[in-house]
């Protein structure tokens, strides 16, 4: 009977650990994420470009970090890629852009698979040695227990001049022989995050020492188990005994 109680308590502690793991870190899945921007030339011609190398996380406090490798700009024209890297982004000096934002982790953790909600987040973008505040309007969707997708519902319009990139835009205009290239750049995104907290052998929470809160819940479970009759303990233990 002692081993029976031990098994029940161990199961309870694992359950508490799994519940705590819901707040674990989310990691950006670059293969299921997309960041695009539109350049506008000659007043009315828009061309869509994107970046191929993204990384990021959402930690258990709701702090969001998204890093974009600027060398990975893809315009579908190799010489234009090179010119953007050298003249606009100056990637030898500024290798990446970083978006920082804050969301409510409780809201995300409470979402059920298939559920979606509108999110407005204050953020900041660090690009080309400058940092500017942004307001992001997004929709978040819980695709399953371990997958979260966040997409812009309105384009974020950046002004290249605010990031000290006006001169680079002018150089691109001159070398392309254009009358005008707009400093206004609409940006859209779809970001997909995965977490091991939903289960699986890759979960990083398995080796984390139990917190005081977890231990308190364990004690509560222990008191409940010890108050059970022998018949109740046998019935509950049977649920966790593999069939032979």
N, C-alpha and C positions, 0 to 999 in steps of 0.2 A: 504493500500500500504506500510505503514511503516513496518508492520509485515512481509510483503512479502520480503522486502529488508533485514530485520533481519534474516529471514530464509535462504535466499541465502548466506548471509555473514557467518552465522553459518556453513552452509554446506561447504563453501570454507575453513573455518578454520579447520574443521575436516579433509578435504582432505589434507591440508598442514601437519597436524599432522600425518596422515597416511604415507605420503611421507617421513617425518623425521624419523618415526619409523623404516624404513628399516635398519637403522644402529644400531638397538638394539642388545643386547647381544645374542649370540648363546650358548645353553647349550648342553653338551654331553648327548646323549641318550645311556646309558650303555647296554640296551637290544638289540641295533642294532649296537654295536661296538665290535671289537675283536682285541686283542693284543696277538700275538704269538711269541715264540722264539724257536730256535732249539739248542739242546745240541748234541755235536758230541763226541762219545766215541770210543775207540779202532780204532782210525784213520778214520773209514769209516761208522760207524753206527750213523745215525741221528735220534733223537726222538723229536717230536713236543710237546710243552707245551704251556699253555696260562694262563692269569690272568682273574679272573671272576669279579673283582670289579674295575671299572674305573669311573672317574669323570673328568669334565673339562668344560672350557668356551672359547669362542672367544668374546672379548669385542669390543665396537664400535671403538676402535683405532687399531684393528687387532692384539691385543696381545692374544696369545694362551697359555693356561695352561692346561696340562693333568696330572692328578694324578693317580698313580697306587698303589693300596694297595697290598703290597708284601705278606702279609699273605694269599692272595687269589690265590696264585700260584696253578695250577692244572696240574699234570703230569699223572693222571689216576692211580697212585700207591700211596696209603695213606702214607706209610712209607717214600717214596721218597719225597712227599710233606713236611713231617715233617723235614726231613734232609735238604732240601733246605731252609726252613724257619730258622732253627737253625744254620746250618753250613755255608751256602752260603750268604743268605740275612741278617741274624742276625736281624730278624724283631722286637725283643724285644728292640733293640736300633735304628734301621732304619725301620720305619713302612711303608714308602712310597717312591716311585720314582716320580720325577716331571720333565716333559718335558716342556720347555718354548720356544716359537717360535714367530715370527712376520710375518704377512702376510699383503697384501694390502687390507684394508677393502672395498675400492671403487671397486676393481676388483670383489670381492665376491658379493657385493651388486648389481653390474651391470649384474651379470649372470641371465639368464632367465631359467625357468624350462625346463629340458631336456638338457641344455647346460653343457659341460664339458671342462675343460682346464687343462694343465700341470702346476704344481706349484713347484718351488724350493725355499726352505726356510732355512735360517740359524737358528739354534736352539741350545739349551744346555740341557743336561740331568744331573740332580742331583740324584745320587744314591750312597748309602753306604757312605755318607759323602764326596763324591767327585763330582765335576762338570766338564763335558767335552763338548766341542763344537761338534755339529753334522750338517751335511747338509742333509736335507730331500728332496727326490725326490718323488713327489706325483701327483695324479690326483684328482681334485675336480669336483664334479658333483652336480648340483642343481636338486634334485629329484622332488621338487615342491617348491612353494613359501616359505614354512616354514621348508624345510628339506635340509640340506647340507651334502653330504658324501665326505670324504677325505680318500684316500687309498694310501698306498705306491706302487710305481711302481718299486722300487728296494729295496731289503732288506737293512736294516741298520745293519752293522756288528760292534758289540761292542766287545771290548777286556776287559774281566773280570779283568785283572791285572791293567788296567788303573783306575779302580774304587776301587782298594784295595781289590779285591775279589779273587785274585790268591790263597791265603792260603785256602779259603773255597773250591775252586775247587779241590785242592789237598786233602783235607779231604774227600770230596765226592768220589774221586778216590780210596783212601785207603780203605774206609769202604765198597765200592762196589767190591773191589778186581780187579780193572781194570788196564791195563797197562797205559792207557792215557785217559784224558778227555780234549778236546780242550778249551783254553781260549776264542777262537773266537766264538761269539754267533750271528747268523743272526736273525734279528727281523723284523717282518712284522706287518702291522696294517690296519684296516678299522675303521674309526671313523665317526659316524653319529651325526650331531648336529641339534637341533630343535630351533626355535625362535617363541615367541608369537607375534612378530612384524608383522607376515603375517596376523594376524586377530584373532578374538576370544576373549572371555571374560577374558582370563587369561593375557592379555597384560599388562605389567607393565608400559607402556608408557602413559596409559590413564590419570594417575594422575600427570604426569610431567608438571610443568608450561611451558607455551609457551616460546620459545627462542626468542631473538631479530630478528633472521632470519625469524622465523615463523611469528612474528608480522608484519615484513616488507612485507612478502608475503600476509598477511591478508589485509594490507592497499592497496596493489596493486589490490587485488580482489575487495575491497570495491569501489575503483575508477572506476573499470570496470563496476560493477553492477550499480552504481549511474549514469553512462553515458548511460545506456540502456533506450530504450523507454519503455512505459508502456506495450506495446504488447510483447516486448522481455522478460520483467520481468515475465509476466504472463506465457509465453511459457516455460521459464526455471523453474519457480516454479512448473509447472504442472509435470515436470519430477520427482519431489520429493514428490508429493502428492499421498498418497495411494489411489488406486482405491476403490470405494465404490460399 
